[in-house]
């Protein structure tokens, strides 16, 4: 979605389509449950190859969902932050 109708050299929706085709992902952020060693964790990672790790609404929802899952499961949350501007 592009609620701000953002545009610079290209429309945001066109950039989104290009990033999806390039990476095979729907968004810049993935969340998953798994283990590191034998320790169960939830991991949330940004893919810089997806528009420089751009944070849109879906990315924010993935971060929140990952955090909520970690709290519910009482396991560590591991964040892999890779963005051109978010700190």
Protein Blocks (a to p, Z undefined) as FASTA:
>chain_A
ZZkopaffbcfklmmmmmmmmnopabfbdcddddehjaccddddddfkggnhpacfklmm
mmmmmmmmmmmnopacddddddfkbZZ
